């Protein structure tokens, strides 16, 4: 029998060991090895909105980066060094984004994986390009980002000029709509997706009865919804972000609007359902496949849920792949210098990501891009429809 006197030190020792183990897990999720010297880490920057209306999406992206760094570091890191993530808040604001990007440059990052709002990613890209640092975008979809002739920008998702025609085809050939209204918020991403959708709708012979912007951050969109409803569209497609989308959907249903409501991939955040409540039921969203609908992302979803106590949002898995493909480029180049990483990224053609095979064309865009439609059911997203190899619409299981 152990006396109380001898048991106390042993209990204290056990507690210390448990605490150390817990701190080690937290450090791994942060992408840092406890006790490692600053020079023994390879720094990857993660610029995302951690404040403002898109903070929920930014936090989700950071969580995806942490899981990627944890996996890489647990396997021994890259080039014998550990990945260290350096995150900065760009607030989805152009001016803040320039400051965030410069902080990452000053911190000594050798590559960057992140970005959410294109309006922030564009000025960030210019800062990183001047410093010669490659930027792998996980969510920013404006075509300009890879049309500037830079050799150090890459994209793990699709572009607005790919999603726009996809949305237009769905509106015409799945919904069989004759009249459509397209609403955006005048941000770089939202206006780009709206313009590309409107152009494609007109080519497809759909009458675009309305195409204009709201002012983000307002508390009441009833007047514009009432006006749009008077034009009798069969569908309203909102291409802005989830914070306003939730309110627009809620007010539309409160006004008794019965037409189909749709959103672009900026609306695919669970926060939308919290804002809209039951009114969100039936909202259809065009988006890149979410992690829960990807056969290669099952372990990612499980790990994310275990680590953070909830399922992943839309872009954490694309960030997971952005960090992963960056680490692959570092390993391939056998160098942690930005120029060597960028050159190696251009040579990647078949990286086995959780979101599928990743390779980049000469502009830096992802070669294989897919979109689906999802639908809100209760408090979650459910798969809805996709196109088969012949371009025909079919139900997703």
TALIN-V449722 format. One record per backbone hydrogen bond with DSSP energy under -1.0 kcal/mol. NH is the residue of the N-H (numbers start at 1). CO is the residue of the C=O. Records with the same first field share a line. If there is no record, write none. Layout:
NH: CO / CO
This chain:
7: 3
8: 4
10: 6
11: 7
12: 8
13: 9
14: 10
15: 11
16: 12
17: 13
18: 14
19: 15
20: 16
21: 17
22: 18
23: 19
24: 20
25: 21
26: 22
27: 23
28: 24
29: 25
30: 26
31: 28
32: 27
36: 33
40: 37
41: 38
42: 82
44: 84
45: 111
46: 86
48: 88
55: 52
58: 54
59: 55
60: 56
61: 57
62: 58
63: 59
64: 60
65: 61
66: 62
67: 63
68: 64
69: 65
70: 66
71: 67
72: 68
73: 69
74: 70
75: 71
76: 73
77: 72
78: 81
81: 78
82: 40
84: 42
86: 44
88: 46
90: 48
93: 90
97: 93
98: 94
99: 95
100: 96
101: 97
102: 98
103: 99
104: 100
105: 101
106: 102
107: 103
108: 105
109: 104
110: 43
112: 134
113: 45
114: 136
115: 47
120: 117
121: 117
122: 118
124: 120
125: 121
126: 122
127: 123
128: 124
129: 125
130: 126
131: 127
132: 129
133: 128
135: 152
136: 112
137: 154
138: 114
145: 142
146: 143
147: 144
154: 135
155: 364
156: 137
160: 141
162: 159
163: 159
164: 160
166: 162
167: 163
168: 164
169: 165
170: 166
171: 167
172: 168
173: 169
174: 170
175: 170
177: 171
180: 207
181: 235
182: 210
183: 237
184: 212
191: 187
192: 188
193: 189
194: 190
195: 191
196: 192
197: 193
198: 194
199: 195
200: 196
201: 197
202: 198
203: 199
204: 200
205: 202
206: 201
207: 178
209: 180 / 207
212: 182
214: 184
218: 215
225: 221
226: 222
227: 223
228: 224
229: 225
230: 226
231: 228
232: 229
234: 179
235: 179
236: 260
237: 181
238: 262
239: 183
242: 266
245: 241
246: 242
248: 244
249: 245
250: 246
251: 247
252: 248
253: 249
254: 250
255: 251
256: 253
257: 252
260: 234
262: 236
263: 284
264: 238
267: 264
272: 269
274: 270
275: 271
276: 272
277: 273
279: 276
280: 277
281: 278
282: 376
283: 280
284: 261
285: 374
286: 263
287: 372
293: 290
294: 291
297: 294
301: 297
302: 298
303: 299
304: 300
305: 301
306: 302
307: 303
308: 304
309: 305
319: 315
320: 316
321: 317
322: 318
323: 319
324: 320
325: 321
326: 322
327: 323
328: 324
329: 325
330: 326
331: 327
332: 328
333: 329
334: 330
335: 330
341: 337
342: 338
343: 339
344: 340
345: 341
346: 342
351: 358
353: 351 / 356
356: 353
358: 351
360: 348
361: 365
364: 361
367: 359
372: 287
373: 385
374: 285
375: 382
376: 283
377: 380
380: 377
382: 375
384: 373
386: 394
388: 392
391: 388
394: 386
396: 384
